[in-house]
């Protein structure tokens, strides 16, 4: 019996293999997950989407405020999520504001949780020097931007699908 338990623990106690960036950086909400490049499915019930007066290919959506306290990304609490949803139902990209986490602490966690080393890009405005840490796996991009100099801002992760050639909604097709 003890031997069977040891064998069971051998498999159950092994760390889970890393998934794709889209899977690793998915937002867990009541009723499902929201992942870049994947269908939003039943998680759509947790979103408020606005209709555009100009086009119907991409909808701008936000996580319902009542859903945010129960949502997580990379094990962290979510303050807000905004995303672009293709008319066929898949998530084009999203920005995820995290609550209660220092950007530097999150960077350390991301380096240990996400697959591969990030590329670092520096950019600036009149009041800041920023460093963007970018992970790419060919299908998804995850970016965390930190203020290196200047006042710190909100802690926001950007997650984008790199899938291209999405069709326009037939109502938006060129004439």
TIVO-2410 file (N, C-alpha, C; in nm, 3 decimals):
# residues 175
REC num residu      c1      c2      c3 atome chaine
REC   1      X   0.082  -0.119   0.000     N      A
REC   1      X   0.000   0.000   0.000    CA      A
REC   1      X   0.086   0.125   0.000     C      A
REC   2      X   0.191   0.124   0.083     N      A
REC   2      X   0.279   0.239   0.091    CA      A
REC   2      X   0.351   0.261  -0.042     C      A
REC   3      X   0.389   0.150  -0.106     N      A
REC   3      X   0.457   0.159  -0.236    CA      A
REC   3      X   0.364   0.221  -0.341     C      A
REC   4      X   0.237   0.182  -0.342     N      A
REC   4      X   0.141   0.238  -0.436    CA      A
REC   4      X   0.125   0.388  -0.412     C      A
REC   5      X   0.122   0.429  -0.287     N      A
REC   5      X   0.110   0.571  -0.255    CA      A
REC   5      X   0.233   0.647  -0.302     C      A
REC   6      X   0.351   0.587  -0.288     N      A
REC   6      X   0.475   0.652  -0.333    CA      A
REC   6      X   0.475   0.668  -0.484     C      A
REC   7      X   0.430   0.565  -0.556     N      A
REC   7      X   0.424   0.574  -0.702    CA      A
REC   7      X   0.322   0.679  -0.743     C      A
REC   8      X   0.208   0.682  -0.676     N      A
REC   8      X   0.106   0.781  -0.706    CA      A
REC   8      X   0.161   0.922  -0.683     C      A
REC   9      X   0.234   0.942  -0.574     N      A
REC   9      X   0.291   1.073  -0.544    CA      A
REC   9      X   0.398   1.109  -0.647     C      A
REC  10      X   0.470   1.011  -0.696     N      A
REC  10      X   0.573   1.038  -0.796    CA      A
REC  10      X   0.513   1.111  -0.915     C      A
REC  11      X   0.396   1.068  -0.959     N      A
REC  11      X   0.331   1.134  -1.073    CA      A
REC  11      X   0.252   1.257  -1.031     C      A
REC  12      X   0.183   1.250  -0.921     N      A
REC  12      X   0.101   1.363  -0.877    CA      A
REC  12      X   0.185   1.480  -0.827     C      A
REC  13      X   0.305   1.451  -0.773     N      A
REC  13      X   0.388   1.556  -0.714    CA      A
REC  13      X   0.482   1.621  -0.815     C      A
REC  14      X   0.490   1.566  -0.934     N      A
REC  14      X   0.574   1.629  -1.035    CA      A
REC  14      X   0.516   1.763  -1.075     C      A
REC  15      X   0.604   1.863  -1.104     N      A
REC  15      X   0.549   1.991  -1.147    CA      A
REC  15      X   0.480   1.977  -1.282     C      A
REC  16      X   0.375   2.054  -1.301     N      A
REC  16      X   0.303   2.050  -1.428    CA      A
REC  16      X   0.392   2.107  -1.537     C      A
REC  17      X   0.383   2.052  -1.655     N      A
REC  17      X   0.463   2.105  -1.764    CA      A
REC  17      X   0.407   2.240  -1.805     C      A
REC  18      X   0.498   2.325  -1.848     N      A
REC  18      X   0.456   2.460  -1.887    CA      A
REC  18      X   0.369   2.453  -2.012     C      A
REC  19      X   0.265   2.532  -2.012     N      A
REC  19      X   0.178   2.539  -2.129    CA      A
REC  19      X   0.224   2.650  -2.221     C      A
REC  20      X   0.140   2.685  -2.313     N      A
REC  20      X   0.171   2.798  -2.400    CA      A
REC  20      X   0.157   2.926  -2.320     C      A
REC  21      X   0.212   3.034  -2.371     N      A
REC  21      X   0.197   3.163  -2.304    CA      A
REC  21      X   0.050   3.199  -2.290     C      A
REC  22      X  -0.030   3.169  -2.392     N      A
REC  22      X  -0.174   3.200  -2.386    CA      A
REC  22      X  -0.238   3.127  -2.268     C      A
REC  23      X  -0.201   3.003  -2.246     N      A
REC  23      X  -0.257   2.926  -2.133    CA      A
REC  23      X  -0.204   2.980  -2.000     C      A
REC  24      X  -0.074   3.011  -1.995     N      A
REC  24      X  -0.014   3.059  -1.871    CA      A
REC  24      X  -0.068   3.196  -1.831     C      A
REC  25      X  -0.097   3.281  -1.929     N      A
REC  25      X  -0.142   3.417  -1.902    CA      A
REC  25      X  -0.293   3.434  -1.926     C      A
REC  26      X  -0.368   3.327  -1.908     N      A
REC  26      X  -0.514   3.334  -1.921    CA      A
REC  26      X  -0.572   3.391  -1.792     C      A
REC  27      X  -0.681   3.464  -1.805     N      A
REC  27      X  -0.753   3.517  -1.689    CA      A
REC  27      X  -0.862   3.417  -1.654     C      A
REC  28      X  -0.859   3.367  -1.531     N      A
REC  28      X  -0.964   3.277  -1.482    CA      A
REC  28      X  -1.079   3.360  -1.428     C      A
REC  29      X  -1.196   3.336  -1.481     N      A
REC  29      X  -1.317   3.405  -1.437    CA      A
REC  29      X  -1.422   3.299  -1.406     C      A
REC  30      X  -1.527   3.340  -1.339     N      A
REC  30      X  -1.637   3.248  -1.314    CA      A
REC  30      X  -1.689   3.200  -1.448     C      A
REC  31      X  -1.696   3.071  -1.468     N      A
REC  31      X  -1.749   3.017  -1.592    CA      A
REC  31      X  -1.646   2.989  -1.698     C      A
REC  32      X  -1.517   3.012  -1.672     N      A
REC  32      X  -1.417   2.979  -1.773    CA      A
REC  32      X  -1.292   3.062  -1.765     C      A
REC  33      X  -1.223   3.067  -1.880     N      A
REC  33      X  -1.097   3.140  -1.890    CA      A
REC  33      X  -1.103   3.231  -2.010     C      A
REC  34      X  -1.027   3.340  -2.001     N      A
REC  34      X  -1.012   3.432  -2.112    CA      A
REC  34      X  -0.865   3.428  -2.151     C      A
REC  35      X  -0.837   3.379  -2.272     N      A
REC  35      X  -0.699   3.364  -2.317    CA      A
REC  35      X  -0.684   3.425  -2.456     C      A
REC  36      X  -0.573   3.493  -2.479     N      A
REC  36      X  -0.546   3.553  -2.609    CA      A
REC  36      X  -0.543   3.445  -2.717     C      A
REC  37      X  -0.614   3.471  -2.826     N      A
REC  37      X  -0.616   3.379  -2.939    CA      A
REC  37      X  -0.714   3.264  -2.925     C      A
REC  38      X  -0.783   3.257  -2.813     N      A
REC  38      X  -0.876   3.146  -2.789    CA      A
REC  38      X  -1.020   3.199  -2.784     C      A
REC  39      X  -1.116   3.112  -2.814     N      A
REC  39      X  -1.256   3.153  -2.802    CA      A
REC  39      X  -1.288   3.190  -2.658     C      A
REC  40      X  -1.367   3.294  -2.640     N      A
REC  40      X  -1.400   3.340  -2.506    CA      A
REC  40      X  -1.504   3.247  -2.442     C      A
REC  41      X  -1.584   3.180  -2.522     N      A
REC  41      X  -1.679   3.079  -2.473    CA      A
REC  41      X  -1.772   3.131  -2.365     C      A
REC  42      X  -1.792   3.048  -2.262     N      A
REC  42      X  -1.887   3.083  -2.157    CA      A
REC  42      X  -1.840   3.198  -2.069     C      A
REC  43      X  -1.711   3.234  -2.076     N      A
REC  43      X  -1.660   3.348  -1.999    CA      A
REC  43      X  -1.719   3.479  -2.050     C      A
REC  44      X  -1.782   3.476  -2.169     N      A
REC  44      X  -1.842   3.598  -2.225    CA      A
REC  44      X  -1.948   3.655  -2.131     C      A
REC  45      X  -2.011   3.571  -2.051     N      A
REC  45      X  -2.112   3.618  -1.957    CA      A
REC  45      X  -2.053   3.716  -1.855     C      A
REC  46      X  -1.922   3.712  -1.837     N      A
REC  46      X  -1.855   3.799  -1.740    CA      A
REC  46      X  -1.810   3.931  -1.803     C      A
REC  47      X  -1.841   3.953  -1.932     N      A
REC  47      X  -1.793   4.071  -2.003    CA      A
REC  47      X  -1.905   4.167  -2.038     C      A
REC  48      X  -1.871   4.294  -2.036     N      A
REC  48      X  -1.956   4.399  -2.094    CA      A
REC  48      X  -1.890   4.441  -2.223     C      A
REC  49      X  -1.958   4.425  -2.335     N      A
REC  49      X  -1.903   4.461  -2.466    CA      A
REC  49      X  -1.985   4.574  -2.525     C      A
REC  50      X  -1.914   4.672  -2.578     N      A
REC  50      X  -1.985   4.785  -2.638    CA      A
REC  50      X  -1.991   4.768  -2.790     C      A
REC  51      X  -2.101   4.811  -2.846     N      A
REC  51      X  -2.118   4.806  -2.992    CA      A
REC  51      X  -2.056   4.931  -3.053     C      A
REC  52      X  -1.992   4.914  -3.167     N      A
REC  52      X  -1.932   5.025  -3.238    CA      A
REC  52      X  -2.032   5.083  -3.337     C      A
REC  53      X  -2.025   5.213  -3.357     N      A
REC  53      X  -2.110   5.278  -3.457    CA      A
REC  53      X  -2.051   5.264  -3.596     C      A
REC  54      X  -1.923   5.225  -3.604     N      A
REC  54      X  -1.852   5.225  -3.732    CA      A
REC  54      X  -1.829   5.086  -3.789     C      A
REC  55      X  -1.797   4.989  -3.702     N      A
REC  55      X  -1.760   4.856  -3.752    CA      A
REC  55      X  -1.814   4.748  -3.661     C      A
REC  56      X  -1.815   4.624  -3.711     N      A
REC  56      X  -1.865   4.513  -3.631    CA      A
REC  56      X  -1.769   4.394  -3.629     C      A
REC  57      X  -1.643   4.417  -3.667     N      A
REC  57      X  -1.544   4.309  -3.667    CA      A
REC  57      X  -1.484   4.288  -3.528     C      A
REC  58      X  -1.453   4.396  -3.458     N      A
REC  58      X  -1.390   4.389  -3.326    CA      A
REC  58      X  -1.479   4.460  -3.225     C      A
REC  59      X  -1.503   4.393  -3.113     N      A
REC  59      X  -1.578   4.453  -3.002    CA      A
REC  59      X  -1.481   4.485  -2.890     C      A
REC  60      X  -1.498   4.602  -2.832     N      A
REC  60      X  -1.421   4.642  -2.714    CA      A
REC  60      X  -1.500   4.596  -2.593     C      A
REC  61      X  -1.437   4.515  -2.507     N      A
REC  61      X  -1.506   4.458  -2.392    CA      A
REC  61      X  -1.428   4.486  -2.264     C      A
REC  62      X  -1.499   4.479  -2.153     N      A
REC  62      X  -1.437   4.491  -2.022    CA      A
REC  62      X  -1.498   4.387  -1.929     C      A
REC  63      X  -1.417   4.340  -1.837     N      A
REC  63      X  -1.466   4.248  -1.736    CA      A
REC  63      X  -1.564   4.325  -1.647     C      A
REC  64      X  -1.679   4.265  -1.621     N      A
REC  64      X  -1.778   4.329  -1.535    CA      A
REC  64      X  -1.714   4.356  -1.399     C      A
REC  65      X  -1.733   4.476  -1.344     N      A
REC  65      X  -1.670   4.509  -1.215    CA      A
REC  65      X  -1.700   4.408  -1.104     C      A
REC  66      X  -1.819   4.353  -1.103     N      A
REC  66      X  -1.854   4.254  -1.000    CA      A
REC  66      X  -1.775   4.124  -1.015     C      A
REC  67      X  -1.722   4.097  -1.135     N      A
REC  67      X  -1.646   3.974  -1.160    CA      A
REC  67      X  -1.498   3.987  -1.125     C      A
REC  68      X  -1.446   4.109  -1.126     N      A
REC  68      X  -1.302   4.130  -1.104    CA      A
REC  68      X  -1.251   4.071  -0.973     C      A
REC  69      X  -1.317   4.091  -0.859     N      A
REC  69      X  -1.262   4.038  -0.734    CA      A
REC  69      X  -1.247   3.886  -0.732     C      A
REC  70      X  -1.316   3.816  -0.819     N      A
REC  70      X  -1.311   3.670  -0.821    CA      A
REC  70      X  -1.225   3.617  -0.935     C      A
REC  71      X  -1.160   3.707  -1.008     N      A
REC  71      X  -1.081   3.668  -1.125    CA      A
REC  71      X  -0.933   3.669  -1.091     C      A
REC  72      X  -0.857   3.584  -1.161     N      A
REC  72      X  -0.714   3.570  -1.135    CA      A
REC  72      X  -0.638   3.556  -1.266     C      A
REC  73      X  -0.513   3.603  -1.262     N      A
REC  73      X  -0.416   3.577  -1.368    CA      A
REC  73      X  -0.285   3.543  -1.301     C      A
REC  74      X  -0.225   3.433  -1.340     N      A
REC  74      X  -0.100   3.387  -1.281    CA      A
REC  74      X  -0.109   3.382  -1.128     C      A
REC  75      X  -0.227   3.346  -1.079     N      A
REC  75      X  -0.248   3.335  -0.935    CA      A
REC  75      X  -0.269   3.466  -0.864     C      A
REC  76      X  -0.271   3.576  -0.937     N      A
REC  76      X  -0.284   3.710  -0.878    CA      A
REC  76      X  -0.424   3.767  -0.899     C      A
REC  77      X  -0.466   3.851  -0.806     N      A
REC  77      X  -0.597   3.916  -0.815    CA      A
REC  77      X  -0.598   4.017  -0.929     C      A
REC  78      X  -0.711   4.025  -0.995     N      A
REC  78      X  -0.731   4.116  -1.108    CA      A
REC  78      X  -0.814   4.236  -1.061     C      A
REC  79      X  -0.770   4.356  -1.099     N      A
REC  79      X  -0.848   4.477  -1.070    CA      A
REC  79      X  -0.941   4.508  -1.186     C      A
REC  80      X  -0.893   4.489  -1.309     N      A
REC  80      X  -0.973   4.520  -1.428    CA      A
REC  80      X  -0.913   4.449  -1.549     C      A
REC  81      X  -0.998   4.419  -1.645     N      A
REC  81      X  -0.955   4.359  -1.772    CA      A
REC  81      X  -1.029   4.430  -1.884     C      A
REC  82      X  -0.956   4.474  -1.985     N      A
REC  82      X  -1.019   4.522  -2.108    CA      A
REC  82      X  -0.963   4.438  -2.221     C      A
REC  83      X  -1.046   4.412  -2.321     N      A
REC  83      X  -1.001   4.326  -2.429    CA      A
REC  83      X  -1.072   4.360  -2.559     C      A
REC  84      X  -1.010   4.316  -2.666     N      A
REC  84      X  -1.070   4.324  -2.799    CA      A
REC  84      X  -1.111   4.183  -2.839     C      A
REC  85      X  -1.237   4.171  -2.879     N      A
REC  85      X  -1.294   4.041  -2.912    CA      A
REC  85      X  -1.332   4.040  -3.060     C      A
REC  86      X  -1.277   3.944  -3.135     N      A
REC  86      X  -1.310   3.930  -3.277    CA      A
REC  86      X  -1.454   3.881  -3.289     C      A
REC  87      X  -1.522   3.919  -3.396     N      A
REC  87      X  -1.664   3.882  -3.410    CA      A
REC  87      X  -1.685   3.731  -3.411     C      A
REC  88      X  -1.582   3.653  -3.446     N      A
REC  88      X  -1.595   3.508  -3.444    CA      A
REC  88      X  -1.577   3.449  -3.304     C      A
REC  89      X  -1.547   3.537  -3.205     N      A
REC  89      X  -1.546   3.493  -3.066    CA      A
REC  89      X  -1.411   3.476  -3.000     C      A
REC  90      X  -1.299   3.496  -3.073     N      A
REC  90      X  -1.170   3.479  -3.008    CA      A
REC  90      X  -1.113   3.613  -2.962     C      A
REC  91      X  -1.031   3.605  -2.857     N      A
REC  91      X  -0.971   3.723  -2.795    CA      A
REC  91      X  -0.850   3.765  -2.877     C      A
REC  92      X  -0.853   3.889  -2.926     N      A
REC  92      X  -0.741   3.942  -3.005    CA      A
REC  92      X  -0.629   3.985  -2.910     C      A
REC  93      X  -0.662   4.066  -2.810     N      A
REC  93      X  -0.563   4.109  -2.712    CA      A
REC  93      X  -0.637   4.159  -2.588     C      A
REC  94      X  -0.560   4.174  -2.478     N      A
REC  94      X  -0.621   4.222  -2.356    CA      A
REC  94      X  -0.518   4.291  -2.268     C      A
REC  95      X  -0.565   4.383  -2.188     N      A
REC  95      X  -0.481   4.443  -2.085    CA      A
REC  95      X  -0.544   4.404  -1.952     C      A
REC  96      X  -0.458   4.361  -1.860     N      A
REC  96      X  -0.504   4.312  -1.732    CA      A
REC  96      X  -0.436   4.394  -1.623     C      A
REC  97      X  -0.516   4.471  -1.552     N      A
REC  97      X  -0.463   4.548  -1.439    CA      A
REC  97      X  -0.470   4.460  -1.316     C      A
REC  98      X  -0.357   4.449  -1.247     N      A
REC  98      X  -0.350   4.366  -1.127    CA      A
REC  98      X  -0.365   4.454  -1.004     C      A
REC  99      X  -0.420   4.397  -0.899     N      A
REC  99      X  -0.435   4.473  -0.775    CA      A
REC  99      X  -0.345   4.414  -0.668     C      A
REC 100      X  -0.289   4.505  -0.588     N      A
REC 100      X  -0.211   4.463  -0.472    CA      A
REC 100      X  -0.079   4.395  -0.504     C      A
REC 101      X  -0.014   4.430  -0.613     N      A
REC 101      X   0.115   4.369  -0.644    CA      A
REC 101      X   0.210   4.478  -0.693     C      A
REC 102      X   0.330   4.476  -0.640     N      A
REC 102      X   0.433   4.570  -0.686    CA      A
REC 102      X   0.487   4.520  -0.820     C      A
REC 103      X   0.508   4.611  -0.915     N      A
REC 103      X   0.556   4.569  -1.047    CA      A
REC 103      X   0.686   4.489  -1.043     C      A
REC 104      X   0.781   4.529  -0.957     N      A
REC 104      X   0.908   4.457  -0.950    CA      A
REC 104      X   0.890   4.314  -0.898     C      A
REC 105      X   0.801   4.297  -0.801     N      A
REC 105      X   0.772   4.163  -0.750    CA      A
REC 105      X   0.707   4.078  -0.858     C      A
REC 106      X   0.616   4.137  -0.934     N      A
REC 106      X   0.550   4.063  -1.042    CA      A
REC 106      X   0.652   4.021  -1.147     C      A
REC 107      X   0.745   4.110  -1.180     N      A
REC 107      X   0.848   4.075  -1.279    CA      A
REC 107      X   0.924   3.951  -1.236     C      A
REC 108      X   0.964   3.944  -1.110     N      A
REC 108      X   1.034   3.824  -1.060    CA      A
REC 108      X   0.950   3.699  -1.074     C      A
REC 109      X   0.822   3.711  -1.042     N      A
REC 109      X   0.732   3.596  -1.055    CA      A
REC 109      X   0.715   3.555  -1.201     C      A
REC 110      X   0.700   3.653  -1.289     N      A
REC 110      X   0.683   3.621  -1.431    CA      A
REC 110      X   0.806   3.550  -1.486     C      A
REC 111      X   0.924   3.594  -1.446     N      A
REC 111      X   1.046   3.530  -1.494    CA      A
REC 111      X   1.053   3.384  -1.451     C      A
REC 112      X   0.995   3.352  -1.336     N      A
REC 112      X   0.997   3.213  -1.291    CA      A
REC 112      X   0.880   3.132  -1.344     C      A
REC 113      X   0.767   3.198  -1.378     N      A
REC 113      X   0.647   3.126  -1.419    CA      A
REC 113      X   0.632   3.112  -1.570     C      A
REC 114      X   0.676   3.212  -1.646     N      A
REC 114      X   0.657   3.207  -1.790    CA      A
REC 114      X   0.773   3.137  -1.859     C      A
REC 115      X   0.744   3.075  -1.969     N      A
REC 115      X   0.842   3.000  -2.045    CA      A
REC 115      X   0.937   3.096  -2.117     C      A
REC 116      X   1.067   3.071  -2.105     N      A
REC 116      X   1.167   3.147  -2.180    CA      A
REC 116      X   1.204   3.278  -2.113     C      A
REC 117      X   1.309   3.338  -2.165     N      A
REC 117      X   1.357   3.467  -2.116    CA      A
REC 117      X   1.288   3.581  -2.189     C      A
REC 118      X   1.257   3.689  -2.120     N      A
REC 118      X   1.191   3.801  -2.188    CA      A
REC 118      X   1.291   3.884  -2.268     C      A
REC 119      X   1.241   3.946  -2.372     N      A
REC 119      X   1.315   4.049  -2.445    CA      A
REC 119      X   1.287   4.179  -2.370     C      A
REC 120      X   1.386   4.267  -2.359     N      A
REC 120      X   1.367   4.393  -2.288    CA      A
REC 120      X   1.378   4.507  -2.387     C      A
REC 121      X   1.278   4.594  -2.387     N      A
REC 121      X   1.275   4.714  -2.473    CA      A
REC 121      X   1.263   4.835  -2.382     C      A
REC 122      X   1.340   4.939  -2.411     N      A
REC 122      X   1.331   5.063  -2.334    CA      A
REC 122      X   1.264   5.169  -2.419     C      A
REC 123      X   1.183   5.252  -2.356     N      A
REC 123      X   1.118   5.364  -2.423    CA      A
REC 123      X   1.088   5.471  -2.320     C      A
REC 124      X   1.053   5.590  -2.365     N      A
REC 124      X   1.039   5.701  -2.271    CA      A
REC 124      X   0.930   5.797  -2.315     C      A
REC 125      X   0.880   5.872  -2.218     N      A
REC 125      X   0.800   5.991  -2.245    CA      A
REC 125      X   0.868   6.105  -2.170     C      A
REC 126      X   0.804   6.218  -2.155     N      A
REC 126      X   0.868   6.333  -2.090    CA      A
REC 126      X   0.895   6.313  -1.942     C      A
REC 127      X   0.827   6.220  -1.878     N      A
REC 127      X   0.839   6.203  -1.733    CA      A
REC 127      X   0.894   6.067  -1.690     C      A
REC 128      X   0.917   5.975  -1.784     N      A
REC 128      X   0.953   5.839  -1.746    CA      A
REC 128      X   1.059   5.780  -1.839     C      A
REC 129      X   1.129   5.681  -1.786     N      A
REC 129      X   1.202   5.584  -1.866    CA      A
REC 129      X   1.135   5.451  -1.833     C      A
REC 130      X   1.088   5.381  -1.935     N      A
REC 130      X   1.019   5.255  -1.916    CA      A
REC 130      X   1.103   5.139  -1.967     C      A
REC 131      X   1.084   5.022  -1.906     N      A
REC 131      X   1.140   4.897  -1.956    CA      A
REC 131      X   1.022   4.802  -1.977     C      A
REC 132      X   1.008   4.751  -2.099     N      A
REC 132      X   0.905   4.653  -2.129    CA      A
REC 132      X   0.970   4.516  -2.137     C      A
REC 133      X   0.919   4.423  -2.058     N      A
REC 133      X   0.966   4.284  -2.058    CA      A
REC 133      X   0.866   4.205  -2.139     C      A
REC 134      X   0.913   4.143  -2.247     N      A
REC 134      X   0.824   4.083  -2.346    CA      A
REC 134      X   0.860   3.937  -2.367     C      A
REC 135      X   0.761   3.850  -2.347     N      A
REC 135      X   0.775   3.707  -2.375    CA      A
REC 135      X   0.694   3.677  -2.500     C      A
REC 136      X   0.752   3.597  -2.591     N      A
REC 136      X   0.683   3.560  -2.715    CA      A
REC 136      X   0.706   3.411  -2.738     C      A
REC 137      X   0.600   3.339  -2.772     N      A
REC 137      X   0.616   3.197  -2.805    CA      A
REC 137      X   0.574   3.165  -2.948     C      A
REC 138      X   0.555   3.265  -3.031     N      A
REC 138      X   0.515   3.243  -3.169    CA      A
REC 138      X   0.366   3.259  -3.191     C      A
REC 139      X   0.286   3.235  -3.086     N      A
REC 139      X   0.141   3.249  -3.097    CA      A
REC 139      X   0.087   3.361  -3.007     C      A
REC 140      X   0.164   3.392  -2.902     N      A
REC 140      X   0.117   3.487  -2.802    CA      A
REC 140      X   0.234   3.574  -2.756     C      A
REC 141      X   0.200   3.697  -2.720     N      A
REC 141      X   0.297   3.789  -2.661    CA      A
REC 141      X   0.243   3.836  -2.527     C      A
REC 142      X   0.328   3.834  -2.424     N      A
REC 142      X   0.294   3.885  -2.292    CA      A
REC 142      X   0.394   3.995  -2.259     C      A
REC 143      X   0.343   4.110  -2.216     N      A
REC 143      X   0.430   4.224  -2.188    CA      A
REC 143      X   0.396   4.286  -2.054     C      A
REC 144      X   0.502   4.313  -1.976     N      A
REC 144      X   0.491   4.388  -1.852    CA      A
REC 144      X   0.583   4.509  -1.867     C      A
REC 145      X   0.530   4.628  -1.847     N      A
REC 145      X   0.609   4.750  -1.858    CA      A
REC 145      X   0.625   4.811  -1.720     C      A
REC 146      X   0.750   4.843  -1.686     N      A
REC 146      X   0.781   4.904  -1.557    CA      A
REC 146      X   0.839   5.042  -1.578     C      A
REC 147      X   0.808   5.134  -1.487     N      A
REC 147      X   0.871   5.266  -1.488    CA      A
REC 147      X   1.007   5.252  -1.420     C      A
REC 148      X   1.115   5.267  -1.498     N      A
REC 148      X   1.250   5.259  -1.443    CA      A
REC 148      X   1.285   5.390  -1.372     C      A
REC 149      X   1.245   5.501  -1.432     N      A
REC 149      X   1.262   5.634  -1.373    CA      A
REC 149      X   1.131   5.708  -1.388     C      A
REC 150      X   1.096   5.784  -1.286     N      A
REC 150      X   0.970   5.857  -1.288    CA      A
REC 150      X   0.868   5.786  -1.201     C      A
REC 151      X   0.751   5.848  -1.185     N      A
REC 151      X   0.650   5.788  -1.098    CA      A
REC 151      X   0.599   5.654  -1.152     C      A
REC 152      X   0.581   5.561  -1.059     N      A
REC 152      X   0.528   5.429  -1.097    CA      A
REC 152      X   0.380   5.441  -1.130     C      A
REC 153      X   0.337   5.362  -1.223     N      A
REC 153      X   0.195   5.361  -1.261    CA      A
REC 153      X   0.129   5.234  -1.211     C      A
REC 154      X   0.018   5.200  -1.271     N      A
REC 154      X  -0.054   5.078  -1.238    CA      A
REC 154      X   0.025   4.958  -1.290     C      A
REC 155      X   0.002   4.843  -1.230     N      A
REC 155      X   0.065   4.720  -1.276    CA      A
REC 155      X  -0.028   4.656  -1.378     C      A
REC 156      X   0.013   4.660  -1.506     N      A
REC 156      X  -0.071   4.610  -1.614    CA      A
REC 156      X   0.007   4.512  -1.700     C      A
REC 157      X  -0.054   4.397  -1.726     N      A
REC 157      X   0.000   4.299  -1.820    CA      A
REC 157      X  -0.076   4.314  -1.950     C      A
REC 158      X  -0.004   4.310  -2.061     N      A
REC 158      X  -0.066   4.312  -2.193    CA      A
REC 158      X  -0.045   4.174  -2.254     C      A
REC 159      X  -0.151   4.113  -2.301     N      A
REC 159      X  -0.144   3.979  -2.359    CA      A
REC 159      X  -0.209   3.986  -2.496     C      A
REC 160      X  -0.134   3.948  -2.600     N      A
REC 160      X  -0.184   3.960  -2.737    CA      A
REC 160      X  -0.168   3.830  -2.813     C      A
REC 161      X  -0.266   3.800  -2.895     N      A
REC 161      X  -0.256   3.689  -2.989    CA      A
REC 161      X  -0.175   3.738  -3.108     C      A
REC 162      X  -0.087   3.654  -3.159     N      A
REC 162      X  -0.008   3.690  -3.277    CA      A
REC 162      X  -0.066   3.628  -3.404     C      A
REC 163      X  -0.183   3.567  -3.391     N      A
REC 163      X  -0.250   3.510  -3.508    CA      A
REC 163      X  -0.293   3.624  -3.599     C      A
REC 164      X  -0.262   3.612  -3.724     N      A
REC 164      X  -0.299   3.716  -3.820    CA      A
REC 164      X  -0.404   3.666  -3.916     C      A
REC 165      X  -0.435   3.749  -4.011     N      A
REC 165      X  -0.527   3.714  -4.119    CA      A
REC 165      X  -0.667   3.678  -4.071     C      A
REC 166      X  -0.712   3.741  -3.965     N      A
REC 166      X  -0.850   3.721  -3.923    CA      A
REC 166      X  -0.940   3.789  -4.025     C      A
REC 167      X  -1.049   3.728  -4.060     N      A
REC 167      X  -1.137   3.790  -4.160    CA      A
REC 167      X  -1.217   3.904  -4.098     C      A
REC 168      X  -1.251   4.003  -4.179     N      A
REC 168      X  -1.342   4.105  -4.128    CA      A
REC 168      X  -1.484   4.048  -4.123     C      A
REC 169      X  -1.565   4.106  -4.042     N      A
REC 169      X  -1.706   4.071  -4.041    CA      A
REC 169      X  -1.759   4.102  -4.182     C      A
REC 170      X  -1.841   4.016  -4.241     N      A
REC 170      X  -1.893   4.043  -4.376    CA      A
REC 170      X  -1.957   4.182  -4.387     C      A
REC 171      X  -2.014   4.233  -4.278     N      A
REC 171      X  -2.074   4.366  -4.283    CA      A
REC 171      X  -1.969   4.476  -4.298     C      A
REC 172      X  -1.842   4.443  -4.266     N      A
REC 172      X  -1.733   4.541  -4.276    CA      A
REC 172      X  -1.645   4.518  -4.398     C      A
REC 173      X  -1.674   4.418  -4.478     N      A
REC 173      X  -1.589   4.385  -4.593    CA      A
REC 173      X  -1.581   4.504  -4.688     C      A
REC 174      X  -1.463   4.524  -4.747     N      A
REC 174      X  -1.450   4.633  -4.845    CA      A
REC 174      X  -1.548   4.612  -4.960     C      A
REC 175      X  -1.596   4.720  -5.012     N      A
REC 175      X  -1.694   4.713  -5.119    CA      A
REC 175      X  -1.630   4.730  -5.253     C      A
***
